[in-house]
Each structure stands twice: as structure tokens, then as C-alpha cells.
Amino acid sequence: MPKKKDESFEQLLKRLDEISQLLESEDTGLEESIKLYEEGIKLSEKCYSILKEAELKVTELKTRFDESVNKDLK
């Protein structure tokens, strides 16, 4: 799979699913399994990073909204 810096979360998950299916296949040899596992770990780290960024953004937006509402109520 070619490396792209702008891969979406959905594309990363799709590739992780493909890797999972390949690892479950009896046709995948040990060497290939190790390479796939390593790729899967790297993709998982990217997904986790994207999720943490999204969580931070949502938290910041909620905080800003709450502050705005509280300001208007005073």
C-alpha cells in the first residue's frame, strides 16, 4: 500500500480491515504476517492520533460553546 500523508481516517480503517483479513488467512506466510502486523500497528497509531485530535477539538468547541452560553445567561 502506498504511503500517503493525507489518508483519511476511513481509508486507514479500511486498510486495517484488509490487514486483519490477510492475517486471518491461512495463505499468509510468517514473513508477510509480520510485515502486515507492523503496518497495522503503524496505522493504528495514526488512527489513535486522529481520534485524539478530534476529541480535543470537540472538547474545545464544547468549552467555547458552554462559555458563550454562560456569558449570555449572566
FIGU-409470 format. One record per residue (C-alpha): x, y, z. Coordinates in steps of 0.25 Angstrom, whole numbers. Layout:
// residues N
atom east->X, north->Y, up->Z;
...
***
This chain:
// residues 74
atom east->0, north->0, up->0;
atom east->6, north->13, up->-4;
atom east->9, north->23, up->8;
atom east->0, north->36, up->7;
atom east->1, north->46, up->18;
atom east->-13, north->51, up->15;
atom east->-20, north->38, up->17;
atom east->-34, north->39, up->23;
atom east->-38, north->32, up->36;
atom east->-47, north->24, up->28;
atom east->-36, north->20, up->18;
atom east->-27, north->16, up->29;
atom east->-38, north->7, up->35;
atom east->-41, north->1, up->22;
atom east->-26, north->-3, up->21;
atom east->-27, north->-8, up->35;
atom east->-38, north->-17, up->32;
atom east->-31, north->-22, up->19;
atom east->-19, north->-25, up->28;
atom east->-28, north->-32, up->38;
atom east->-34, north->-41, up->27;
atom east->-20, north->-45, up->22;
atom east->-15, north->-48, up->36;
atom east->-26, north->-57, up->38;
atom east->-24, north->-64, up->24;
atom east->-17, north->-77, up->25;
atom east->-10, north->-74, up->12;
atom east->-2, north->-62, up->18;
atom east->12, north->-67, up->22;
atom east->20, north->-63, up->34;
atom east->29, north->-53, up->28;
atom east->17, north->-46, up->21;
atom east->9, north->-47, up->34;
atom east->20, north->-40, up->42;
atom east->21, north->-28, up->31;
atom east->5, north->-27, up->31;
atom east->5, north->-27, up->47;
atom east->16, north->-16, up->47;
atom east->8, north->-8, up->37;
atom east->-5, north->-10, up->45;
atom east->2, north->-5, up->57;
atom east->6, north->8, up->50;
atom east->-8, north->10, up->44;
atom east->-14, north->8, up->58;
atom east->-5, north->19, up->64;
atom east->-9, north->28, up->53;
atom east->-24, north->25, up->55;
atom east->-22, north->28, up->70;
atom east->-15, north->41, up->67;
atom east->-26, north->45, up->58;
atom east->-36, north->41, up->69;
atom east->-29, north->49, up->80;
atom east->-28, north->61, up->71;
atom east->-43, north->60, up->68;
atom east->-46, north->58, up->83;
atom east->-38, north->71, up->87;
atom east->-45, north->79, up->76;
atom east->-59, north->75, up->81;
atom east->-55, north->78, up->95;
atom east->-50, north->91, up->91;
atom east->-63, north->94, up->83;
atom east->-72, north->90, up->95;
atom east->-64, north->98, up->105;
atom east->-65, north->110, up->96;
atom east->-80, north->108, up->94;
atom east->-82, north->106, up->109;
atom east->-74, north->119, up->112;
atom east->-83, north->126, up->102;
atom east->-96, north->121, up->107;
atom east->-92, north->124, up->122;
atom east->-87, north->138, up->117;
atom east->-101, north->141, up->111;
atom east->-108, north->136, up->124;
atom east->-101, north->145, up->133;
***
